[in-house]
Amino acid sequence: MGRGRELLRYSSTRLALAPVMLWLIASMVFLLLRVAPGDPVDAVLGNRAPAAARAALRTRLGLDQPLLHQYLHFIKDLIHGDLGQALLNQEPVSKIIARALPASLELSLTALLIAAVVGLVVGFSGIARPEGKLDLAGRLYGIGTYALPPFWAAMIVQLLFAVILGWLPIGGRFPPSLLPPEGSGFLILDSLRSSDWISLQGALRHLVLPAGTLGLLLSGIFTRTLRLNLGRTLQSDYVEAARSRGLNEQQVVLNHALPNALLPVLTIAGITVASLIGGALLIEVTFSWPGIALRLQEAINQRDYPVVQGIVVVVAALMVLVSVSVDLLVALIDPRVRY
């Protein structure tokens, strides 16, 4: 009962802090957009538009109001779930995000699966012989993939597999001749549901390069985390006690050391999922992947304040949700966590 009450109190505290975090992030992006160079009126009308037209548009967009009035109006709409409308086409920001988010989730979750499988396999491969060849190769792999610049790796992959070898498409999410209807969600799931194998093949071929590149770059995080924690766990007293009872090394690693060593990996996976939702900007831009990060980059170039604010707030909300969920899950399954 005592631990249950502690967990409830810990959960309540973490959940109560989530709105504060979102408010701070929303306030920060609002202020940064206003002090950054560029004028959204120029993005809509151009810098040679008549002064009367510019003033009329500024009034219609509410940009002629004092900064504090704009901020309070933004927070009020945000509390009511209204993300506003895009400046260029007056489309609701919520629709723009709903259209772009499935593409980002499809890319991110596939990349996370690749990162977890490759990273854990490489991280576990050299544990049997510390300082051996496999151990050294795993360390070099973890450091190399972690340090490799994403945009450089993406361009090299495009040059090799798309331009030189011609095996895979250089970018996009779907073949132009088989473009899905506007506003489609998860292409792979939709293709499987409708048994459209041609569409499924096209979607998978376009997914391989961006998801594979992003997944391999992130796999180094899993490799380094697993190797570090598993190495420490194997030197623990309870592991030595298991060895003293006559258990072979495989049983010691799989049944005693590995479960505890995987708990930090679970935390890393949660953080990686959260950051992938909006942090794969360079990969999406390089591969012209129509996800939320690419839409954010376009909105920043167009000085489209509502779209930038809406995307940042939604991504921040997803990151907070995943982070809190992972913290609560780790606290629930790990009795060593102190509240």
Residue, then its C-alpha position, 0 to 999 in steps of 0.5 A: m500500500g505504501r508503494g502504491r500511494e507513493l506511485l500515485r503521488y509521483s504520477s500526480t506530480r508528473l502529470a500536474l507539471a505537464p501543463v506548466m511545461l507546455w505553457l512554457i514551451a508555447s510562450m517561448v515559441f511565441l516570443l521567439l517568432r516575434v523577435a526573429p527576423g522576417d515579417p509574415v506580411d512580406a511572406v503573404l504579399g511580398n515586400r513590394a505590396p502597397a502600404a495600404a494592402r500591407a496595413a489591411l492584412r496586418t490588421r486582419l491578422g491581428l499583428d497590429q495589436p500590442l504584443l501582450h494582447q496577441y500573447l493573451h489571445f494566443i494562450k486563450d485560443l490554445i486553452h480552448g484547443d484552437l490552434g488558429q489558421a494558416l496565414l497563407n491559405q487560412e486553412p485550420v492548423s489542426k488539419i495541417i497537422a492531422r495531414a502531416l502527422p501520420a507520415s512522421l509517425e510512420l517514419s519515426l516508428t519504423a526508424l525506432l524499430i530498426a534502431a532498437v533491433v540493430g542497436l540491441v543486437v550490436g550492443f549484446s554481441g560483444i558482451a561474452r568476450p569483453e575487449g575482444k574484436l566483437d566488443l571493439a567493433g560494437r564500441l566503434y559502431g556505437i560511437g560512429t553512428y552517434a557522431l555521424p551528421p544526419f544530413w551528411a549520412a542522408m546525402i551519402v545514402q541517396l548518392l549511393f543507393a538512389v543515384i549510383l545504384g538506382w535501387l531505391p527512390i531518392g525521396g518522397r513518400f509514394p510513387p507519383s503515378l500511384l499517389p494516394p488520395e489527399g489526407s491519407g494516413f498510414l500508407i502501409l497500414d492502408s495498403l495492407r488493409s485493402s490488400d493493395w500490394i502494388s501500393l504497399q511495395g511502393a510505400l515500402r521502397h520509399l520508406v527504406l532509405p529515410a527510415g533505414t538512415l534514421g534508424l541506423l544513426l539512432s541505433g548507436i544510442f541503444t548500443r552504447t546504453l546497453r553496453l554500458n549498463l550491461g557491463r556494470t550489471l555484470q559486475s554487481d554483487y547479485v550477479e556474482a552470487a548467481r555465478s557462485r551458485g553454479l549457473n552458466e554465463q548464458q543463464v547469468v546474462l539472460n536471466h539476471a543481468l539483462p532484465n535490469a540492464l534493459l530498464p535504462v534502454l526503455t527510458i532511452a526508447g521513450i525519449t527517442v520516440a518523443s524526439l523522433i516525432g518532431g526531431a527528424l527535420l533534417i531527414e524529412v527535408t533531405f528525403s522530401w518526406p511530407g511529415i510534420a518536420l518538413r511542414l514546420q520548416e516550410a512554415i518557418n520559411q514563410r513566417d507562418y506564425p500560427v502553423v509554427q506555433g501549432i506544430v511546436v505545441v502539438v509536438a511538445a505535447l506528444m513529447v511530454l506525454v511519452s516522457v511522462s508515460v515512460d517515467l511512470l512505466v519505469a517507476l512501476i516496474d523498477p522497485r529501486v526507483r525513489y519517488 
